[in-house]
Structure formats: structure tokens, C-alpha cells
Amino acid sequence: MATAAAGGAGQEKQLAPTLLSFFIYNPKLGPKEGEEEKKILFYHPNEVEKNEKIRNVGLCEAIVQFTRTFSPTKPAKSLHTQKNRQFFHEPEENFWMVMVVRNPIIEKHKDGKPVYEYQEEELLDKVYSSVLQQCYSMYKLFNGTFLKAMEDGGVKVLKERLEKFFHRYLQTLHLQSCDLLDVFCGISFFPLDKMTYLKIQSFINRMEESLNIVKYTAFLYNDQLIWSGLEQDDMRILYKYLTTSLFPRHMEPELAGRDSPIRAEMPGNLQHYGRFLTGPLNLNDPEAKCRFPKIFVNTDDTYEELHLIVYKAMSAAVCFMIDASVVPTLEFCRKLDSIVGPQLTVLASDICEQYNINKRLSGAEKEPQFKFIYFNHMNLAEKSTIHMRKTPSVSLASVHPDLMKILGDINSDFSRVDEDEEIIVKAMSDYWVVGKKSDQRELYVILNQKNANLIEVNEEVKKLCATQFNNIFFLD
């Protein structure tokens, strides 16, 4: 993704950061000289010559060992060089993941020849370290731990699983648009009134009772979470998968579906728009396959393997998770469809209606003077008016990258201290950036006010807190 900008000295081109390599190794697997290749479990790009792979892995081992002498408990997280930056992560003992990202480049032309200037300070360590950690979490969600693969069938099985998963997953990493939201990896919650929330709660209870093999349920509306029975860390990564991968793949004119129900011939003439996003495509086909993706949750203690059934009607989606030892039959899928479909359709209409009423009551949304990101570490709630998530796995920020970088810098400052604090920055041109950290909550505000002074900026932020976060206590 290169964006050309006309500079004073001829054409200037900016080249975004890109993934140079990504590899996973275990130093214990090839301890002897001449056996170094055995350490490498996965290497992207695969075309790289064998000796170069061995050399790169050896270099990372050396860096990790060298930094251990200074800080035995906290090994290296990243290495900065002129052209690139390397990120290290040890998710399980002796299993190392390394991601090498090329720094952004400004390409200029001097005497007709291209000259490259590497932007060494542009990448934020915390953002890309978080991306690397998510690579592991996402692998673990669908495959369980590295150790489990070793137990299932040794190095061979682990290599196969890594190859199968990362070959596809690495293509979805859009490194040029990673920012503060990747650090939080939060969950956007759907705002609801008590009555509608109770309706959903009772719907989930009824479904879990009728479909008695369901172990956990999660309920989403408009890509936002309303209810989840999973542990937070598991839900956080499942939410990322649903909203950046599964849902965008199934995007279709769902509202058009209101006028053309998928199957109008229903007993009792109850039209419903329910369909499986995972599982059988056509329930009337006796040969239909009832295959559901498997996910692994609670991997730290009980280690549960589940089938993930995602079922959607209009803008509402419900995830049912059932024990992997139970094999869902076509009969079960039809039963689920006939029970859940009609009720979920009605519920989706209710939520939509209620949401529109609330929107009308709160008045028309004017384009405010400010944009913000809010994150709560306790329930992982995230809210951003800076991002317009329009495409799969790319969060498009509606502010200048320099401002996003300031947000990231403020966040890094926050993570170094435990106390509550506030940071105000006067940024380039007319922007003010304010960061507030208060009792596990963080708020970042970008104001576009040309002639404002510090006191006025502070007042604006107070107003924002009063209107947007009136039920949240921000310490002053």
C-alpha cells in the first residue's frame, strides 16, 4: 500500500511497514551442532534458503540469551535496527515466535535515482508486540497449545498445524493499519435497555434448555457483544475472529432479507431469516455436512475442546458452543434451526426497534468537535469514534497516523505507572490530544480546536465525560 505525496524535491513516496518474516522455533529441539534446522517449526516466507533460516533463528536465540544476562525474568521483546524491527514472544516455555517488520520508508528521487529513507521511530513496540501475541492467541483458539500438538503427535503434527494455520492467518495481518486498538484487543458492547436485555437473557436460557448439549453461549448484535458465557480472555479472541473474519465473509444485503424471507413456507406461517454461518449450508439436503469449526477454551486449566456453531438472523448472531465429543447431526441442526430461527428473528426486530427509539430520544448525532477511544481493563469494553471498521481485519482510523502514534505513546507512558494520571499534548497543526487514566480505565480524546488553551481543552474533556460517560466515574 504505497501512497504518493508530491514533495518539494520531486516525487516522494511513502511505503507502509510490511511483514518481512515470521518464524517459530524451539531451541531445545536441535541442541547439537549440525541439527540447527530441527529447531525451526515454522518459517515464513518458506522460499528463504535453508541456511538463511538457520542463521536468522540463531541470531534471535543469541539476542534472547544475551538480554537474559541483564534481565533474567524479562527477556527481549524487540530489537530496533535501521531497516526493520524484530519482535519476540515466548508464549509457552521454550517456544519462541518472532516477527520481523520492515520500517516505513520514504522514497525520494535524487538525480533520477531512488533514495530510501527508513523511518526508524515510526513503529510502536507495544502495538506490534500485541499483534504478535494475538497471532498466538488466535492459533490457540483453533488448535490448542503448541504442547498439545507435541503430545498429539510430536514435532510432525505441530509443524503441520502451524503451517496450515499461519499460511492463511499471516495474509490477514494488515500491519499498516495496526494501532492502539490492537494493544487493547477489546470488545465493543451493544448498548441496551434493561427490558430488551432481559428478553435476550431469557432467550439464551430457553435455548440452552431446549438444546441441552450447549455448554456456552454468546450473543452479538451488529458485530457488538451483548452476552457471553465464556471466560474473558477466550471471548476476547473469539470476538476478534467473529468480527474481523467470519462476519465480513458472510456480509450480504441482510436487510433485503426482510422482504424476501429465506423460507416463507414455515408451519404457522412464521417467517424467519435464520441461517448457519458455520455448519450446513442447506438443511434440506440429506447429504449436508454438519461440520463445525473446533475451538479450544480454558486452555490453562480444564482445557475444553468445543464445536463452534454460529447462527444468524438479520443483525443478531448467536454462538452456541458444544462439547467436541458430541457430534452434531443433521437432525440436531434442523432442530436448532426450527427453534432458534423464529425466536432470534423476532428478537432481532425487537432490538432494532428499541435501538432506533433510543437513538431518536437521544437526539440527532452531530459531528462533535472531538473523537475518542475508551477502554476498560476490567470488562475489556472498548469504544472508538476514531475507527470505521469497514473491511475485514482493517480498522480504518479517521485521523492522521501521527495522531494515532501520539495515542500509542501516551498509552506506553500509562503502562509504566500504576497511579491515575492525565497527559495533554499539543500536536501538529490544530490538534490537542488528551489521555486520562483512572482506575483501570483509559480515555483518549483528540480535539480539533485551533485557538484553544489548556483550560478550555480541559473543560471540553470534562463535558465529553459528562455526556458520553456520565455513569463512569473519572477521577479528577
C-alpha positions as CSV (number, residue, x, y, z in Angstrom):
1,M,0.0,0.0,0.0
2,A,2.1,3.0,-1.2
3,T,0.7,6.5,-1.0
4,A,2.4,9.0,-3.2
5,A,2.8,12.5,-1.9
6,A,4.2,15.3,-4.0
7,G,7.2,16.8,-2.2
8,G,9.2,19.9,-2.8
9,A,12.2,18.0,-4.2
10,G,10.4,15.9,-6.8
11,Q,8.1,13.0,-6.1
12,E,8.0,11.5,-2.6
13,K,6.5,8.1,-1.9
14,Q,5.7,6.6,1.4
15,L,5.9,2.9,1.8
16,A,4.0,1.4,4.7
17,P,5.5,-1.1,7.1
18,T,5.4,-4.7,5.8
19,L,6.0,-8.2,7.2
20,L,9.4,-9.4,6.2
21,S,9.4,-12.7,8.1
22,F,7.6,-14.7,10.8
23,F,9.0,-17.8,12.4
24,I,8.5,-20.1,15.3
25,Y,11.3,-22.2,16.9
26,N,12.2,-24.2,19.9
27,P,16.0,-24.2,20.9
28,K,15.6,-27.5,22.7
29,L,14.8,-29.4,19.5
30,G,18.1,-29.1,17.8
31,P,20.7,-28.6,20.5
32,K,23.7,-30.2,18.7
33,E,25.7,-28.6,16.0
34,G,24.5,-29.6,12.6
35,E,21.0,-30.1,13.9
36,E,20.0,-26.5,13.9
37,E,17.3,-27.0,11.3
38,K,15.3,-29.1,13.7
39,K,14.7,-26.1,15.9
40,I,12.6,-24.4,13.2
41,L,8.9,-25.3,13.5
42,F,7.5,-22.8,11.0
43,Y,9.1,-20.2,8.8
44,H,7.5,-17.6,6.5
45,P,8.3,-16.9,3.7
46,N,9.1,-20.5,3.1
47,E,11.2,-19.8,-0.1
48,V,14.0,-18.5,2.1
49,E,17.2,-20.6,1.7
50,K,17.7,-23.1,4.5
51,N,21.0,-21.6,5.7
52,E,19.5,-18.2,6.0
53,K,16.6,-19.6,8.1
54,I,19.1,-21.2,10.4
55,R,21.2,-18.0,10.6
56,N,18.1,-15.8,11.4
57,V,16.9,-18.2,14.1
58,G,20.4,-18.5,15.6
59,L,20.7,-14.7,15.7
60,C,17.3,-14.4,17.6
61,E,18.5,-17.1,20.1
62,A,21.7,-15.2,20.7
63,I,19.8,-11.9,21.2
64,V,17.4,-13.6,23.7
65,Q,20.3,-15.2,25.6
66,F,22.3,-12.0,25.6
67,T,19.4,-9.9,27.0
68,R,18.7,-12.6,29.6
69,T,22.0,-11.8,31.3
70,F,20.7,-8.3,32.1
71,S,17.2,-9.3,33.0
72,P,16.7,-13.0,33.6
73,T,12.9,-12.8,34.2
74,K,12.0,-10.5,31.3
75,P,13.8,-11.5,28.1
76,A,13.9,-9.3,25.0
77,K,10.7,-8.0,23.5
78,S,12.0,-6.2,20.5
79,L,15.1,-5.2,18.6
80,H,15.4,-2.0,16.6
81,T,17.6,-1.7,13.6
82,Q,17.7,0.9,10.8
83,K,15.7,-1.1,8.3
84,N,13.5,-3.2,10.4
85,R,12.2,-4.1,13.8
86,Q,12.1,-7.6,15.3
87,F,9.5,-8.7,17.9
88,F,10.0,-11.7,20.2
89,H,7.4,-13.6,22.2
90,E,7.7,-16.8,24.3
91,P,4.0,-17.9,24.7
92,E,5.0,-21.3,26.1
93,E,8.2,-22.4,27.6
94,N,11.0,-22.7,25.0
95,F,8.6,-21.9,22.1
96,W,9.6,-18.6,20.5
97,M,7.7,-16.6,18.0
98,V,9.5,-13.9,16.1
99,M,8.0,-11.3,13.7
100,V,10.2,-9.1,11.6
101,V,8.6,-5.9,10.3
102,R,10.2,-3.6,7.8
103,N,10.2,0.1,8.9
104,P,8.1,2.5,6.9
105,I,10.2,4.1,4.0
106,I,10.1,7.5,2.4
107,E,11.3,7.1,-1.2
108,K,12.8,10.2,-2.8
109,H,14.4,10.7,-6.2
110,K,17.8,12.3,-6.4
111,D,19.4,12.7,-9.9
112,G,16.8,10.3,-11.3
113,K,17.7,7.6,-8.8
114,P,15.5,6.4,-5.9
115,V,16.9,7.2,-2.4
116,Y,15.3,5.3,0.5
117,E,14.9,6.9,4.0
118,Y,13.9,4.4,6.7
119,Q,11.6,5.8,9.3
120,E,13.2,4.2,12.4
121,E,11.0,5.7,15.1
122,E,7.6,5.3,13.5
123,L,6.6,1.8,14.7
124,L,5.3,1.4,18.2
125,D,6.7,-1.6,20.0
126,K,3.6,-2.1,22.1
127,V,1.3,-2.3,19.1
128,Y,3.3,-4.9,17.2
129,S,4.1,-6.9,20.2
130,S,0.3,-7.1,20.8
131,V,-0.2,-8.2,17.2
132,L,2.4,-11.0,17.7
133,Q,0.6,-12.1,20.9
134,Q,-2.7,-12.2,19.1
135,C,-1.2,-14.5,16.4
136,Y,-0.6,-17.0,19.2
137,S,-4.0,-16.5,20.8
138,M,-5.7,-17.0,17.5
139,Y,-3.7,-20.1,16.8
140,K,-4.5,-21.5,20.3
141,L,-8.2,-20.8,19.8
142,F,-8.4,-23.2,16.9
143,N,-5.6,-25.6,17.7
144,G,-5.0,-25.6,21.4
145,T,-1.4,-25.1,22.7
146,F,1.9,-26.0,21.0
147,L,2.4,-28.5,23.7
148,K,-0.9,-30.2,23.0
149,A,0.2,-30.8,19.4
150,M,3.5,-32.2,20.6
151,E,1.5,-34.6,22.8
152,D,-0.8,-35.5,20.0
153,G,1.9,-36.5,17.6
154,G,5.2,-34.8,18.2
155,V,7.0,-32.3,16.1
156,K,5.5,-33.5,12.9
157,V,1.9,-32.8,14.0
158,L,2.9,-29.4,15.4
159,K,4.6,-28.4,12.1
160,E,1.5,-29.4,10.1
161,R,-0.8,-27.4,12.3
162,L,1.4,-24.3,12.3
163,E,1.8,-24.5,8.5
164,K,-2.0,-24.9,8.0
165,F,-3.0,-22.1,10.3
166,F,-0.3,-19.4,9.7
167,H,-0.2,-19.9,6.0
168,R,-3.7,-18.3,5.9
169,Y,-3.6,-16.2,9.0
170,L,-0.5,-14.2,8.1
171,Q,-2.2,-12.9,5.0
172,T,-4.8,-11.2,7.1
173,L,-2.3,-9.1,9.1
174,H,-2.6,-5.6,7.8
175,L,0.4,-4.1,9.5
176,Q,-0.1,-0.7,8.0
177,S,-3.3,-0.1,9.9
178,C,-2.4,-1.5,13.3
179,D,-2.8,0.9,16.2
180,L,-3.9,1.4,19.8
181,L,-6.9,-0.9,19.3
182,D,-4.6,-3.8,18.7
183,V,-3.0,-3.2,22.1
184,F,-6.4,-3.2,23.8
185,C,-7.9,-6.0,21.7
186,G,-11.1,-5.0,23.5
187,I,-14.7,-5.8,22.9
188,S,-17.3,-3.4,21.7
189,F,-20.6,-3.8,23.7
190,F,-24.0,-3.1,22.3
191,P,-25.9,-0.5,24.5
192,L,-29.3,-1.9,25.6
193,D,-32.2,-1.0,27.9
194,K,-33.0,-3.4,30.7
195,M,-36.1,-4.9,29.2
196,T,-34.5,-5.9,25.9
197,Y,-31.5,-7.3,27.8
198,L,-33.8,-9.5,29.9
199,K,-35.5,-10.7,26.8
200,I,-32.1,-11.8,25.4
201,Q,-31.2,-13.4,28.8
202,S,-34.4,-15.4,28.8
203,F,-34.0,-16.4,25.1
204,I,-30.5,-17.8,26.0
205,N,-31.8,-19.7,29.0
206,R,-34.6,-21.2,26.9
207,M,-32.2,-22.2,24.1
208,E,-29.7,-23.8,26.5
209,E,-32.6,-25.8,28.0
210,S,-34.1,-26.9,24.6
211,L,-30.7,-27.7,23.1
212,N,-29.3,-29.4,26.2
213,I,-25.9,-30.1,24.8
214,V,-25.0,-26.4,24.6
215,K,-22.2,-25.6,27.0
216,Y,-21.6,-21.9,26.4
217,T,-23.5,-19.2,24.5
218,A,-22.5,-15.8,23.2
219,F,-24.9,-13.2,21.7
220,L,-24.0,-10.4,19.3
221,Y,-25.9,-7.7,17.5
222,N,-24.4,-5.5,14.8
223,D,-20.9,-7.0,15.5
224,Q,-21.2,-5.9,19.1
225,L,-21.3,-8.2,22.1
226,I,-24.4,-8.3,24.3
227,W,-23.9,-11.5,26.3
228,S,-21.1,-14.2,26.7
229,G,-20.8,-17.2,28.9
230,L,-17.1,-17.6,28.2
231,E,-14.1,-16.5,30.2
232,Q,-13.0,-13.0,29.2
233,D,-9.7,-13.9,27.5
234,D,-11.4,-16.6,25.4
235,M,-14.3,-14.3,24.5
236,R,-11.9,-11.5,23.6
237,I,-10.1,-13.6,20.9
238,L,-13.3,-15.3,19.7
239,Y,-14.8,-11.8,19.3
240,K,-11.9,-10.7,17.2
241,Y,-12.3,-13.8,15.0
242,L,-16.0,-13.3,14.5
243,T,-15.8,-9.5,13.8
244,T,-12.7,-9.5,11.6
245,S,-13.0,-12.8,9.8
246,L,-16.3,-14.8,10.0
247,F,-18.9,-12.0,9.8
248,P,-17.2,-10.0,7.0
249,R,-17.0,-13.2,4.9
250,H,-20.8,-13.6,5.2
251,M,-21.7,-10.0,4.5
252,E,-24.7,-9.8,2.3
253,P,-27.7,-7.5,1.9
254,E,-29.3,-8.8,5.0
255,L,-31.9,-6.0,5.2
256,A,-33.1,-7.0,1.8
257,G,-33.9,-10.3,3.5
258,R,-36.8,-8.6,5.3
259,D,-38.8,-8.6,2.1
260,S,-37.7,-12.0,0.9
261,P,-37.6,-14.5,3.7
262,I,-35.3,-17.4,3.1
263,R,-38.0,-19.9,3.6
264,A,-41.5,-18.5,3.5
265,E,-43.1,-21.9,3.8
266,M,-43.0,-22.3,7.5
267,P,-45.5,-24.1,9.7
268,G,-47.7,-21.5,11.3
269,N,-46.5,-19.1,8.7
270,L,-43.8,-17.8,10.9
271,Q,-41.2,-16.3,8.6
272,H,-37.7,-16.5,9.8
273,Y,-34.3,-15.4,8.5
274,G,-32.1,-17.7,10.5
275,R,-29.1,-19.4,8.9
276,F,-25.9,-21.1,9.9
277,L,-22.7,-19.2,9.4
278,T,-20.7,-22.3,10.4
279,G,-22.1,-25.7,9.6
280,P,-24.6,-27.0,7.0
281,L,-25.4,-24.6,4.1
282,N,-28.7,-26.3,3.1
283,L,-30.7,-28.1,5.7
284,N,-33.0,-29.7,3.1
285,D,-30.1,-31.6,1.6
286,P,-30.0,-35.0,3.3
287,E,-26.3,-35.2,2.4
288,A,-25.5,-31.8,4.0
289,K,-22.3,-31.9,6.1
290,C,-22.7,-30.9,9.8
291,R,-19.1,-29.9,10.3
292,F,-18.3,-27.1,12.7
293,P,-15.0,-25.5,13.5
294,K,-13.4,-26.6,16.7
295,I,-12.2,-24.1,19.3
296,F,-10.2,-24.6,22.5
297,V,-11.0,-22.6,25.6
298,N,-9.8,-22.5,29.2
299,T,-6.5,-23.9,28.0
300,D,-4.8,-23.0,31.2
301,D,-6.7,-25.4,33.5
302,T,-9.6,-27.5,32.2
303,Y,-8.7,-27.4,28.5
304,E,-12.1,-27.7,26.8
305,E,-12.5,-28.6,23.1
306,L,-15.8,-27.3,21.6
307,H,-17.7,-27.2,18.4
308,L,-18.5,-23.6,17.4
309,I,-22.0,-23.1,16.0
310,V,-22.6,-19.6,14.7
311,Y,-26.2,-18.9,13.8
312,K,-27.5,-15.6,12.5
313,A,-30.8,-13.8,11.8
314,M,-30.8,-10.3,10.4
315,S,-28.3,-8.4,12.6
316,A,-28.3,-10.8,15.5
317,A,-25.9,-13.6,15.8
318,V,-25.7,-16.3,18.5
319,C,-22.8,-18.6,19.1
320,F,-23.5,-22.0,20.7
321,M,-20.6,-24.0,21.9
322,I,-21.0,-27.7,22.5
323,D,-18.6,-30.3,23.7
324,A,-16.4,-31.6,20.9
325,S,-17.0,-35.2,21.9
326,V,-20.7,-34.7,20.9
327,V,-21.1,-34.9,17.1
328,P,-23.9,-32.6,15.9
329,T,-26.2,-34.5,13.5
330,L,-28.3,-33.0,10.7
331,E,-31.3,-33.8,12.9
332,F,-29.8,-31.6,15.7
333,C,-29.1,-28.8,13.1
334,R,-32.7,-28.9,11.9
335,K,-34.0,-28.8,15.4
336,L,-31.8,-25.8,16.3
337,D,-32.9,-24.0,13.1
338,S,-36.6,-24.6,13.8
339,I,-36.3,-23.5,17.5
340,V,-33.8,-20.7,17.3
341,G,-34.6,-19.2,13.9
342,P,-38.1,-17.8,14.5
343,Q,-37.3,-16.6,18.1
344,L,-34.0,-15.0,17.0
345,T,-35.7,-13.2,14.1
346,V,-38.3,-11.7,16.5
347,L,-35.6,-10.8,19.0
348,A,-33.5,-9.1,16.2
349,S,-36.5,-6.9,15.2
350,D,-37.1,-6.0,18.9
351,I,-33.5,-4.9,19.4
352,C,-33.5,-2.9,16.2
353,E,-36.8,-1.1,17.1
354,Q,-35.6,-0.4,20.7
355,Y,-32.3,0.8,19.4
356,N,-33.9,3.2,16.9
357,I,-36.2,4.6,19.6
358,N,-33.3,5.3,22.0
359,K,-31.4,6.9,19.1
360,R,-34.3,9.2,18.4
361,L,-34.7,10.1,22.0
362,S,-31.0,11.0,22.4
363,G,-31.3,13.4,19.5
364,A,-29.5,13.6,16.2
365,E,-25.8,12.9,16.4
366,K,-24.0,16.0,15.4
367,E,-20.4,15.6,14.3
368,P,-18.7,16.5,17.6
369,Q,-15.6,18.6,18.0
370,F,-13.7,15.6,19.3
371,K,-13.0,12.0,18.6
372,F,-12.2,9.5,21.3
373,I,-11.1,5.9,22.2
374,Y,-12.2,4.5,25.6
375,F,-11.0,1.2,27.1
376,N,-11.9,-0.5,30.4
377,H,-9.4,-3.2,31.5
378,M,-11.9,-4.8,33.8
379,N,-14.5,-5.9,31.3
380,L,-12.5,-5.3,28.1
381,A,-15.1,-2.8,26.9
382,E,-13.9,-0.7,24.1
383,K,-15.4,2.3,22.3
384,S,-13.9,4.3,19.5
385,T,-15.3,7.1,17.4
386,I,-11.9,7.2,15.5
387,H,-12.3,3.9,13.7
388,M,-14.7,3.0,11.0
389,R,-14.4,-0.8,10.7
390,K,-15.5,-1.2,7.1
391,T,-13.3,-4.1,5.8
392,P,-12.2,-7.4,7.3
393,S,-9.2,-7.1,9.6
394,V,-8.5,-3.5,8.6
395,S,-9.5,-0.8,11.2
396,L,-9.5,2.4,9.3
397,A,-8.7,5.3,11.5
398,S,-10.3,8.6,10.5
399,V,-7.4,10.7,12.0
400,H,-3.9,11.3,10.8
401,P,-1.4,8.5,11.6
402,D,0.8,11.0,13.5
403,L,-2.1,11.5,15.9
404,M,-2.6,7.7,16.3
405,K,1.1,7.5,17.1
406,I,0.7,10.1,19.9
407,L,-2.1,8.0,21.4
408,G,0.2,5.0,21.4
409,D,2.9,6.9,23.0
410,I,0.6,8.1,25.8
411,N,-0.6,4.6,26.3
412,S,3.0,3.4,26.7
413,D,3.5,6.1,29.3
414,F,0.4,5.0,31.2
415,S,1.6,1.4,31.3
416,R,4.7,2.3,33.1
417,V,2.9,3.7,36.1
418,D,0.2,2.3,38.4
419,E,-1.2,5.7,39.5
420,D,-4.0,7.5,37.8
421,E,-2.8,10.3,35.5
422,E,-3.6,12.7,32.8
423,I,-1.5,13.7,29.8
424,I,-2.3,16.6,27.5
425,V,-0.3,17.1,24.3
426,K,-0.5,19.9,21.8
427,A,0.0,18.1,18.5
428,M,0.9,19.3,15.0
429,S,-1.4,21.9,13.3
430,D,-4.5,22.5,15.4
431,Y,-4.9,19.3,17.4
432,W,-4.9,18.7,21.1
433,V,-4.6,15.1,22.4
434,V,-5.7,14.2,25.9
435,G,-5.1,10.9,27.7
436,K,-6.8,10.1,31.0
437,K,-6.1,7.0,33.1
438,S,-8.4,6.4,36.0
439,D,-8.9,3.2,37.9
440,Q,-8.4,0.6,35.2
441,R,-10.0,2.8,32.6
442,E,-8.3,4.8,29.8
443,L,-9.7,7.6,27.7
444,Y,-8.0,9.2,24.8
445,V,-9.5,12.3,23.2
446,I,-8.5,14.2,20.1
447,L,-9.8,17.8,19.8
448,N,-9.6,19.9,16.8
449,Q,-9.6,23.4,18.2
450,K,-7.3,26.0,16.7
451,N,-7.0,28.6,19.3
452,A,-7.9,26.7,22.4
453,N,-5.8,26.9,25.5
454,L,-5.1,24.3,28.2
455,I,-8.0,25.3,30.4
456,E,-10.5,25.2,27.5
457,V,-9.3,21.8,26.4
458,N,-9.7,20.6,30.0
459,E,-13.3,21.9,30.1
460,E,-14.1,20.2,26.7
461,V,-12.9,16.9,28.0
462,K,-15.0,17.3,31.2
463,K,-18.0,17.9,29.0
464,L,-17.3,14.8,27.0
465,C,-17.0,12.7,30.1
466,A,-20.3,14.1,31.3
467,T,-22.2,13.4,28.1
468,Q,-20.6,10.1,26.9
469,F,-19.5,8.6,30.2
470,N,-22.0,10.0,32.7
471,N,-22.3,6.8,34.6
472,I,-18.5,6.2,34.7
473,F,-16.5,7.8,37.5
474,F,-13.4,9.5,36.2
475,L,-11.2,10.8,39.0
476,D,-10.1,14.4,38.6
